Amino acid sequence: MREDLDLYGIAELEERLDILASEAARVQAQIDRKRAGRAAADALFSSPSN
């Protein structure tokens, strides 16, 4: 996924960075949703503690 960034101007690099930051946030949100779902399933199917 590495690209030669020397080919881009400052504005293009800033735009690229914004897009990548948005994508990173989207991926993190999906990870968080999956972890929450997993925790809910674990809580539902785990044996009650005494």
C-alpha positions in Angstrom: 0.0 0.0 0.0 3.0 2.3 -0.1 3.0 5.0 -2.7 5.6 7.6 -3.7 4.3 10.6 -1.8 6.8 12.9 -3.5 4.3 13.0 -6.4 1.7 14.8 -4.4 1.4 18.5 -3.5 0.6 19.7 0.0 -3.2 20.1 -0.6 -3.4 16.6 -2.0 -1.4 15.2 0.9 -3.7 16.9 3.4 -6.8 15.6 1.5 -5.3 12.1 1.5 -4.6 12.4 5.2 -8.2 13.4 5.9 -9.5 10.5 3.9 -7.2 8.1 5.8 -8.1 9.5 9.2 -11.8 9.1 8.3 -11.2 5.5 7.2 -9.2 4.7 10.4 -12.1 6.1 12.5 -14.6 4.0 10.5 -12.5 0.9 11.1 -12.1 1.6 14.8 -15.9 2.1 15.1 -16.4 -1.4 13.5 -13.9 -2.9 15.9 -15.7 -1.4 18.8 -19.1 -2.7 17.6 -17.7 -6.2 17.2 -16.1 -6.1 20.6 -19.3 -4.9 22.2 -21.3 -7.7 20.4 -18.8 -10.2 21.5 -18.9 -9.0 25.1 -22.7 -9.2 25.0 -22.6 -12.7 23.7 -20.1 -13.7 26.3 -22.2 -12.2 29.0 -25.3 -14.0 27.7 -23.7 -17.4 27.4 -21.4 -17.4 30.4 -22.4 -19.2 33.5 -23.7 -17.0 36.4 -21.0 -16.3 39.0 -21.7 -17.0 42.6 
